[in-house]
Amino acid sequence: MGVVEKLRRKIFMTTFLWILLVLVALLGGLVGGVFIARKQFEKEIGEHPRLTPDAIREMMSQMGQKPSEAKIQQTYRNIIKQSKAAAAKAKK
Protein backbone atom coordinates (compact mmCIF):
# COMPACT_ATOMS: atom_id res chain seq x y z
CA MET A 1 0.00 0.00 0.00
CA GLY A 2 1.26 3.37 -0.90
CA VAL A 3 1.12 6.55 1.08
CA VAL A 4 -1.71 7.86 -1.08
CA GLU A 5 -3.81 4.74 -0.46
CA LYS A 6 -3.29 5.01 3.32
CA LEU A 7 -4.27 8.66 3.22
CA ARG A 8 -7.44 7.86 1.24
CA ARG A 9 -8.44 5.18 3.75
CA LYS A 10 -7.80 7.51 6.66
CA ILE A 11 -9.89 10.27 5.07
CA PHE A 12 -12.66 7.78 4.24
CA MET A 13 -12.75 6.43 7.80
CA THR A 14 -12.73 9.92 9.29
CA THR A 15 -15.59 10.99 7.02
CA PHE A 16 -17.49 7.78 7.71
CA LEU A 17 -17.10 8.23 11.47
CA TRP A 18 -18.34 11.83 11.29
CA ILE A 19 -21.40 10.80 9.29
CA LEU A 20 -22.08 7.97 11.73
CA LEU A 21 -21.67 10.32 14.69
CA VAL A 22 -24.09 12.85 13.18
CA LEU A 23 -26.69 10.15 12.49
CA VAL A 24 -26.41 8.76 16.02
CA ALA A 25 -26.74 12.28 17.46
CA LEU A 26 -29.82 12.97 15.33
CA LEU A 27 -31.41 9.69 16.34
CA GLY A 28 -30.62 10.33 20.01
CA GLY A 29 -32.09 13.82 19.77
CA LEU A 30 -35.21 12.52 18.11
CA VAL A 31 -35.78 9.82 20.73
CA GLY A 32 -35.02 12.23 23.58
CA GLY A 33 -37.34 14.84 22.10
CA VAL A 34 -40.20 12.37 21.83
CA PHE A 35 -39.85 11.36 25.48
CA ILE A 36 -39.61 14.96 26.68
CA ALA A 37 -42.62 16.01 24.59
CA ARG A 38 -44.62 13.06 25.91
CA LYS A 39 -43.83 13.94 29.54
CA GLN A 40 -44.74 17.60 28.96
CA PHE A 41 -48.02 16.61 27.28
CA GLU A 42 -48.96 14.26 30.13
CA LYS A 43 -48.12 16.96 32.67
CA GLU A 44 -50.19 19.57 30.82
CA ILE A 45 -53.22 17.27 30.50
CA GLY A 46 -52.90 16.35 34.18
CA GLU A 47 -52.86 19.98 35.29
CA HIS A 48 -55.47 21.27 32.86
CA PRO A 49 -57.97 18.57 31.88
CA ARG A 50 -59.90 19.10 28.70
CA LEU A 51 -63.23 18.38 30.34
CA THR A 52 -64.49 21.39 32.29
CA PRO A 53 -67.67 21.85 34.35
CA ASP A 54 -69.11 23.87 31.46
CA ALA A 55 -68.49 20.96 29.07
CA ILE A 56 -70.16 18.55 31.51
CA ARG A 57 -73.13 20.91 31.84
CA GLU A 58 -73.43 21.05 28.04
CA MET A 59 -73.24 17.26 27.68
CA MET A 60 -75.90 16.70 30.33
CA SER A 61 -78.14 19.28 28.65
CA GLN A 62 -77.72 17.52 25.31
CA MET A 63 -78.75 14.25 26.95
CA GLY A 64 -81.97 15.89 28.12
CA GLN A 65 -81.02 16.27 31.77
CA LYS A 66 -81.40 19.41 33.83
CA PRO A 67 -78.37 19.02 36.11
CA SER A 68 -77.90 20.90 39.34
CA GLU A 69 -74.60 22.62 40.09
CA ALA A 70 -73.90 20.02 42.79
CA LYS A 71 -74.35 17.17 40.27
CA ILE A 72 -72.04 18.90 37.79
CA GLN A 73 -69.33 19.44 40.42
CA GLN A 74 -69.68 15.85 41.66
CA THR A 75 -69.27 14.50 38.13
CA TYR A 76 -66.30 16.80 37.50
CA ARG A 77 -64.55 15.73 40.73
CA ASN A 78 -65.12 12.05 39.88
CA ILE A 79 -63.61 12.53 36.42
CA ILE A 80 -60.57 14.35 37.85
CA LYS A 81 -60.14 11.67 40.52
CA GLN A 82 -60.28 8.90 37.89
CA SER A 83 -57.78 10.65 35.63
CA LYS A 84 -55.33 11.14 38.52
CA ALA A 85 -55.71 7.48 39.50
CA ALA A 86 -55.07 6.41 35.91
CA ALA A 87 -52.00 8.65 35.71
CA ALA A 88 -50.64 7.25 38.98
CA LYS A 89 -51.26 3.71 37.77
CA ALA A 90 -49.50 4.43 34.47
CA LYS A 91 -46.40 5.68 36.30
CA LYS A 92 -45.98 2.37 38.15
VMD Tcl script that builds the backbone (N, CA, C; Angstrom):
set m [mol new atoms 276]
animate dup $m
set s [atomselect $m all]
$s set {name element resname resid chain x y z} {
  {N N MET 1 A 0.835 -1.174 0.000}
  {CA C MET 1 A 0.000 0.000 0.000}
  {C C MET 1 A 0.877 1.234 0.000}
  {N N GLY 2 A 0.496 2.131 -0.832}
  {CA C GLY 2 A 1.259 3.367 -0.905}
  {C C GLY 2 A 0.753 4.387 0.101}
  {N N VAL 3 A 1.463 5.460 0.163}
  {CA C VAL 3 A 1.121 6.546 1.080}
  {C C VAL 3 A -0.225 7.156 0.709}
  {N N VAL 4 A -0.456 7.266 -0.602}
  {CA C VAL 4 A -1.711 7.861 -1.076}
  {C C VAL 4 A -2.896 6.982 -0.675}
  {N N GLU 5 A -2.734 5.668 -0.812}
  {CA C GLU 5 A -3.813 4.744 -0.455}
  {C C GLU 5 A -4.113 4.808 1.045}
  {N N LYS 6 A -3.096 4.893 1.874}
  {CA C LYS 6 A -3.286 5.007 3.321}
  {C C LYS 6 A -4.007 6.305 3.670}
  {N N LEU 7 A -3.637 7.370 2.986}
  {CA C LEU 7 A -4.269 8.664 3.221}
  {C C LEU 7 A -5.745 8.629 2.830}
  {N N ARG 8 A -6.046 7.984 1.688}
  {CA C ARG 8 A -7.439 7.861 1.244}
  {C C ARG 8 A -8.273 7.086 2.263}
  {N N ARG 9 A -7.724 5.975 2.764}
  {CA C ARG 9 A -8.445 5.176 3.753}
  {C C ARG 9 A -8.683 5.973 5.032}
  {N N LYS 10 A -7.676 6.713 5.441}
  {CA C LYS 10 A -7.797 7.506 6.659}
  {C C LYS 10 A -8.871 8.581 6.496}
  {N N ILE 11 A -8.881 9.244 5.349}
  {CA C ILE 11 A -9.890 10.272 5.071}
  {C C ILE 11 A -11.281 9.642 5.007}
  {N N PHE 12 A -11.370 8.463 4.349}
  {CA C PHE 12 A -12.657 7.782 4.243}
  {C C PHE 12 A -13.176 7.403 5.630}
  {N N MET 13 A -12.328 6.835 6.464}
  {CA C MET 13 A -12.748 6.427 7.803}
  {C C MET 13 A -13.148 7.633 8.647}
  {N N THR 14 A -12.398 8.715 8.533}
  {CA C THR 14 A -12.728 9.918 9.287}
  {C C THR 14 A -14.088 10.455 8.851}
  {N N THR 15 A -14.312 10.521 7.554}
  {CA C THR 15 A -15.588 10.994 7.019}
  {C C THR 15 A -16.721 10.063 7.444}
  {N N PHE 16 A -16.488 8.764 7.325}
  {CA C PHE 16 A -17.495 7.780 7.708}
  {C C PHE 16 A -17.845 7.914 9.191}
  {N N LEU 17 A -16.846 8.083 10.035}
  {CA C LEU 17 A -17.101 8.233 11.468}
  {C C LEU 17 A -17.890 9.501 11.770}
  {N N TRP 18 A -17.588 10.584 11.081}
  {CA C TRP 18 A -18.341 11.827 11.286}
  {C C TRP 18 A -19.804 11.661 10.878}
  {N N ILE 19 A -20.016 11.023 9.747}
  {CA C ILE 19 A -21.397 10.799 9.287}
  {C C ILE 19 A -22.137 9.915 10.288}
  {N N LEU 20 A -21.472 8.864 10.748}
  {CA C LEU 20 A -22.081 7.971 11.728}
  {C C LEU 20 A -22.389 8.714 13.028}
  {N N LEU 21 A -21.475 9.544 13.467}
  {CA C LEU 21 A -21.673 10.324 14.689}
  {C C LEU 21 A -22.861 11.278 14.553}
  {N N VAL 22 A -22.976 11.931 13.418}
  {CA C VAL 22 A -24.091 12.853 13.178}
  {C C VAL 22 A -25.416 12.093 13.177}
  {N N LEU 23 A -25.449 10.934 12.524}
  {CA C LEU 23 A -26.685 10.148 12.486}
  {C C LEU 23 A -27.083 9.657 13.880}
  {N N VAL 24 A -26.114 9.213 14.654}
  {CA C VAL 24 A -26.408 8.760 16.019}
  {C C VAL 24 A -26.916 9.928 16.867}
  {N N ALA 25 A -26.299 11.100 16.708}
  {CA C ALA 25 A -26.738 12.278 17.461}
  {C C ALA 25 A -28.160 12.682 17.064}
  {N N LEU 26 A -28.467 12.641 15.778}
  {CA C LEU 26 A -29.821 12.969 15.327}
  {C C LEU 26 A -30.842 11.977 15.873}
  {N N LEU 27 A -30.501 10.712 15.823}
  {CA C LEU 27 A -31.406 9.688 16.338}
  {C C LEU 27 A -31.603 9.850 17.844}
  {N N GLY 28 A -30.526 10.108 18.561}
  {CA C GLY 28 A -30.624 10.332 20.009}
  {C C GLY 28 A -31.465 11.552 20.332}
  {N N GLY 29 A -31.290 12.618 19.571}
  {CA C GLY 29 A -32.086 13.824 19.774}
  {C C GLY 29 A -33.555 13.591 19.490}
  {N N LEU 30 A -33.827 12.827 18.463}
  {CA C LEU 30 A -35.211 12.517 18.115}
  {C C LEU 30 A -35.882 11.704 19.220}
  {N N VAL 31 A -35.212 10.670 19.675}
  {CA C VAL 31 A -35.776 9.823 20.734}
  {C C VAL 31 A -35.945 10.631 22.026}
  {N N GLY 32 A -34.928 11.399 22.382}
  {CA C GLY 32 A -35.021 12.230 23.584}
  {C C GLY 32 A -36.138 13.253 23.477}
  {N N GLY 33 A -36.286 13.859 22.312}
  {CA C GLY 33 A -37.340 14.845 22.097}
  {C C GLY 33 A -38.729 14.250 22.224}
  {N N VAL 34 A -38.895 13.039 21.721}
  {CA C VAL 34 A -40.198 12.375 21.826}
  {C C VAL 34 A -40.547 12.120 23.291}
  {N N PHE 35 A -39.579 11.629 24.065}
  {CA C PHE 35 A -39.854 11.357 25.476}
  {C C PHE 35 A -40.132 12.639 26.252}
  {N N ILE 36 A -39.382 13.688 25.988}
  {CA C ILE 36 A -39.606 14.959 26.679}
  {C C ILE 36 A -40.974 15.532 26.315}
  {N N ALA 37 A -41.322 15.491 25.025}
  {CA C ALA 37 A -42.623 16.005 24.590}
  {C C ALA 37 A -43.763 15.205 25.218}
  {N N ARG 38 A -43.586 13.900 25.312}
  {CA C ARG 38 A -44.620 13.058 25.908}
  {C C ARG 38 A -44.829 13.410 27.385}
  {N N LYS 39 A -43.732 13.574 28.116}
  {CA C LYS 39 A -43.831 13.942 29.536}
  {C C LYS 39 A -44.520 15.295 29.699}
  {N N GLN 40 A -44.140 16.266 28.881}
  {CA C GLN 40 A -44.744 17.597 28.965}
  {C C GLN 40 A -46.239 17.530 28.662}
  {N N PHE 41 A -46.615 16.741 27.654}
  {CA C PHE 41 A -48.019 16.606 27.280}
  {C C PHE 41 A -48.818 15.974 28.418}
  {N N GLU 42 A -48.270 14.906 29.014}
  {CA C GLU 42 A -48.964 14.261 30.128}
  {C C GLU 42 A -49.106 15.216 31.309}
  {N N LYS 43 A -48.073 16.000 31.573}
  {CA C LYS 43 A -48.120 16.962 32.671}
  {C C LYS 43 A -49.184 18.027 32.402}
  {N N GLU 44 A -49.224 18.526 31.179}
  {CA C GLU 44 A -50.192 19.566 30.817}
  {C C GLU 44 A -51.624 19.049 30.927}
  {N N ILE 45 A -51.873 17.859 30.424}
  {CA C ILE 45 A -53.215 17.275 30.499}
  {C C ILE 45 A -53.594 17.007 31.956}
  {N N GLY 46 A -52.624 16.592 32.766}
  {CA C GLY 46 A -52.902 16.348 34.181}
  {C C GLY 46 A -53.269 17.615 34.927}
  {N N GLU 47 A -52.596 18.715 34.607}
  {CA C GLU 47 A -52.857 19.981 35.290}
  {C C GLU 47 A -54.103 20.684 34.766}
  {N N HIS 48 A -54.348 20.573 33.479}
  {CA C HIS 48 A -55.474 21.273 32.856}
  {C C HIS 48 A -56.278 20.284 32.014}
  {N N PRO 49 A -57.194 19.551 32.643}
  {CA C PRO 49 A -57.970 18.569 31.881}
  {C C PRO 49 A -58.851 19.253 30.837}
  {N N ARG 50 A -59.105 18.536 29.790}
  {CA C ARG 50 A -59.902 19.098 28.697}
  {C C ARG 50 A -61.376 19.222 29.064}
  {N N LEU 51 A -61.826 18.372 29.958}
  {CA C LEU 51 A -63.231 18.380 30.340}
  {C C LEU 51 A -63.433 19.354 31.495}
  {N N THR 52 A -64.224 20.370 31.272}
  {CA C THR 52 A -64.489 21.388 32.287}
  {C C THR 52 A -65.933 21.249 32.778}
  {N N PRO 53 A -66.265 21.894 33.885}
  {CA C PRO 53 A -67.668 21.848 34.345}
  {C C PRO 53 A -68.647 22.368 33.287}
  {N N ASP 54 A -68.228 23.364 32.521}
  {CA C ASP 54 A -69.113 23.869 31.456}
  {C C ASP 54 A -69.365 22.803 30.399}
  {N N ALA 55 A -68.329 22.032 30.060}
  {CA C ALA 55 A -68.494 20.964 29.072}
  {C C ALA 55 A -69.410 19.869 29.619}
  {N N ILE 56 A -69.281 19.557 30.893}
  {CA C ILE 56 A -70.156 18.551 31.514}
  {C C ILE 56 A -71.597 19.046 31.512}
  {N N ARG 57 A -71.794 20.313 31.845}
  {CA C ARG 57 A -73.135 20.909 31.838}
  {C C ARG 57 A -73.744 20.803 30.436}
  {N N GLU 58 A -72.955 21.113 29.426}
  {CA C GLU 58 A -73.433 21.055 28.038}
  {C C GLU 58 A -73.795 19.621 27.636}
  {N N MET 59 A -72.953 18.663 28.025}
  {CA C MET 59 A -73.241 17.264 27.676}
  {C C MET 59 A -74.519 16.777 28.358}
  {N N MET 60 A -74.686 17.125 29.621}
  {CA C MET 60 A -75.904 16.704 30.325}
  {C C MET 60 A -77.141 17.354 29.714}
  {N N SER 61 A -77.016 18.601 29.301}
  {CA C SER 61 A -78.144 19.280 28.653}
  {C C SER 61 A -78.484 18.614 27.332}
  {N N GLN 62 A -77.475 18.192 26.586}
  {CA C GLN 62 A -77.719 17.523 25.311}
  {C C GLN 62 A -78.379 16.162 25.505}
  {N N MET 63 A -78.128 15.545 26.667}
  {CA C MET 63 A -78.754 14.250 26.953}
  {C C MET 63 A -80.159 14.418 27.525}
  {N N GLY 64 A -80.620 15.646 27.641}
  {CA C GLY 64 A -81.973 15.891 28.117}
  {C C GLY 64 A -82.094 16.010 29.622}
  {N N GLN 65 A -80.980 16.129 30.314}
  {CA C GLN 65 A -81.016 16.271 31.770}
  {C C GLN 65 A -80.936 17.741 32.143}
  {N N LYS 66 A -81.514 18.060 33.284}
  {CA C LYS 66 A -81.401 19.412 33.831}
  {C C LYS 66 A -80.561 19.284 35.096}
  {N N PRO 67 A -79.226 19.306 34.953}
  {CA C PRO 67 A -78.371 19.018 36.107}
  {C C PRO 67 A -78.264 20.196 37.065}
  {N N SER 68 A -78.154 19.862 38.339}
  {CA C SER 68 A -77.903 20.901 39.340}
  {C C SER 68 A -76.395 21.156 39.378}
  {N N GLU 69 A -76.026 22.277 39.986}
  {CA C GLU 69 A -74.597 22.617 40.085}
  {C C GLU 69 A -73.859 21.577 40.924}
  {N N ALA 70 A -74.524 21.044 41.943}
  {CA C ALA 70 A -73.899 20.015 42.787}
  {C C ALA 70 A -73.603 18.752 41.976}
  {N N LYS 71 A -74.545 18.364 41.112}
  {CA C LYS 71 A -74.352 17.175 40.272}
  {C C LYS 71 A -73.203 17.393 39.291}
  {N N ILE 72 A -73.116 18.585 38.726}
  {CA C ILE 72 A -72.035 18.898 37.788}
  {C C ILE 72 A -70.684 18.827 38.495}
  {N N GLN 73 A -70.596 19.442 39.672}
  {CA C GLN 73 A -69.331 19.436 40.418}
  {C C GLN 73 A -68.955 18.023 40.870}
  {N N GLN 74 A -69.944 17.232 41.256}
  {CA C GLN 74 A -69.680 15.854 41.660}
  {C C GLN 74 A -69.122 15.050 40.480}
  {N N THR 75 A -69.738 15.197 39.328}
  {CA C THR 75 A -69.273 14.504 38.132}
  {C C THR 75 A -67.865 14.956 37.760}
  {N N TYR 76 A -67.621 16.248 37.832}
  {CA C TYR 76 A -66.298 16.799 37.503}
  {C C TYR 76 A -65.229 16.254 38.454}
  {N N ARG 77 A -65.518 16.246 39.755}
  {CA C ARG 77 A -64.552 15.727 40.731}
  {C C ARG 77 A -64.271 14.244 40.498}
  {N N ASN 78 A -65.313 13.475 40.156}
  {CA C ASN 78 A -65.119 12.048 39.875}
  {C C ASN 78 A -64.227 11.842 38.656}
  {N N ILE 79 A -64.426 12.645 37.634}
  {CA C ILE 79 A -63.607 12.529 36.424}
  {C C ILE 79 A -62.154 12.875 36.730}
  {N N ILE 80 A -61.930 13.949 37.478}
  {CA C ILE 80 A -60.571 14.354 37.851}
  {C C ILE 80 A -59.912 13.267 38.692}
  {N N LYS 81 A -60.666 12.715 39.642}
  {CA C LYS 81 A -60.143 11.667 40.515}
  {C C LYS 81 A -59.743 10.434 39.700}
  {N N GLN 82 A -60.581 10.054 38.735}
  {CA C GLN 82 A -60.277 8.901 37.893}
  {C C GLN 82 A -59.057 9.155 37.013}
  {N N SER 83 A -58.932 10.363 36.491}
  {CA C SER 83 A -57.784 10.652 35.626}
  {C C SER 83 A -56.483 10.664 36.427}
  {N N LYS 84 A -56.530 11.167 37.671}
  {CA C LYS 84 A -55.333 11.145 38.525}
  {C C LYS 84 A -54.964 9.715 38.899}
  {N N ALA 85 A -55.974 8.886 39.172}
  {CA C ALA 85 A -55.706 7.484 39.504}
  {C C ALA 85 A -55.103 6.754 38.307}
  {N N ALA 86 A -55.612 7.042 37.117}
  {CA C ALA 86 A -55.071 6.411 35.913}
  {C C ALA 86 A -53.638 6.864 35.654}
  {N N ALA 87 A -53.354 8.137 35.904}
  {CA C ALA 87 A -51.995 8.649 35.711}
  {C C ALA 87 A -51.036 8.027 36.717}
  {N N ALA 88 A -51.481 7.871 37.955}
  {CA C ALA 88 A -50.636 7.254 38.980}
  {C C ALA 88 A -50.386 5.783 38.657}
  {N N LYS 89 A -51.400 5.113 38.138}
  {CA C LYS 89 A -51.256 3.706 37.772}
  {C C LYS 89 A -50.314 3.553 36.581}
  {N N ALA 90 A -50.361 4.486 35.655}
  {CA C ALA 90 A -49.497 4.425 34.474}
  {C C ALA 90 A -48.034 4.654 34.836}
  {N N LYS 91 A -47.776 5.410 35.892}
  {CA C LYS 91 A -46.397 5.681 36.304}
  {C C LYS 91 A -45.740 4.458 36.926}
  {N N LYS 92 A -46.540 3.555 37.481}
  {CA C LYS 92 A -45.982 2.372 38.152}
  {C C LYS 92 A -45.461 1.364 37.189}
}
mol reanalyze $m
mol bondsrecalc $m
mol representation Tube
mol addrep $m
